Amino acid sequence: MLRKLAKLGITFLLIVPLKAVYADTQDTIPYNPHHLKSYGYLRTGIGGAQGKGQLVDFVLPSSAHKFRMGNEANNYAELSFQYTFQEKDSKKSFQLNYMASNFMPYGTKFTLANSNTAELYVRMNNIVDDVSLWVGRRYYDRRNVEMLDFFWSNVGQNADFGAGVEHIKLRNGKLNIAAFQFSQDRFLADSSYRGKSYTLDARVLDVKISSRLSVNGAVNVAYRAEDPLRKESPIWGASAFAWAKYKVNNMENTLTTAVRSGPLLTPNGYTGVPVASYENNLVNFNLAKARDYSIVNNFVYDDKERHAVQGALVYRKTYYGFENQHINWFSIGARYLYYLSRHVNLALEIGNDYVKDTKTNVAGSLQKITFAPQISWNKGYYSRPVIRPFVTYAHWSNSLMGKVGVSDQNDYFKKRTQGLTYGLQLEVWW
């Protein structure tokens, strides 16, 4: 007992002076109002396919989204820098944000050369209370089902520029408003020009119904300028989103409904640029009448002890704007993690997709299953970095033979209704 007391006394006598010296040092260090930090994302890997083929994506035609794990035949990188200026004892700050991104199909050289400027904008924070202003090009409040990489709300990506005001306090919740301009290359025979479209977004966020339930909503108005090549008049469109988030303990569920029309229809969730009225001189959409309805449910449970699971359900119906021409897309699946230790877990992902496109006369389903023992930085469904060796098996309808996949496929896959891929993937964000 005396020895323990003596050790505690010595420790106290050592620590107190050291803390005092540290405090004095902190007081004498001049305040630096300039801060620079970097953040980003990286996904890369190697792999192959049954029949000595290269790694491919198992994805349905008429859809750009699929269950991701063990099903990404590409490399993707984002590298961002953020400069912040903030005076001492001031809530106000100025930020300059830049992000370069690059998507590289599997088999191409991994490089950040010729990267796309995904973000370049300035932001002024807390100019009045918590209100912030921003101007430039940015990813704007994207809403995602991570397992599908499906951004069900993504109005600003690939805009030429935009501007907005955020965090306007309401009695219950907050209001954000933003506007964007997009450019789109349009071609007809030997003629071409860059068309313009514009989107206005207003959203009310985090309206508390209870300690566990909050609701959110967004409305958009879009305008596509006249198309002189096709002699199309200016077109207006509108959309409305509503989503409810329920969170309790280790579980969170988000249910979304949405309706969109005209220039607010996009070819996939990775862009806010409207779908093209025509492609390869063929009429594709009648934007004056085109519309889209969707229901999305995203469920995540993670006790960070033994189990984690994400479940996703998507139903989307898109009308081309012509009689009896539409796409039905239905997707349901889940990813389960079993924690063996802090750094090792076993992951299993299963998914089923169905598509029916009456315009292209394509209909069928795709089932996919992936097993991956993962080495992760820590426990947690979204914990990164993670290294995952994987094996993926897929089966699709006879009607889709030779049509499944966005990567180049060898003859082996074109002649079959099932396939197997394998590989090693690294995924990290910071």
Helices and strands as residue ranges (DSSP letters): H 2-28, E 34-49, E 53-54, E 74-85, E 93-105, E 116-128, E 131-137, E 143-145, E 150-153, E 161-169, E 174-188, E 191-208, E 213-224, E 235-248, E 251-261, G 262-264, E 278-279, E 282-283, E 291-302, E 307-319, E 326-339, E 344-357, E 362-376, E 386-396, G 398-400, H 411-414, E 418-429
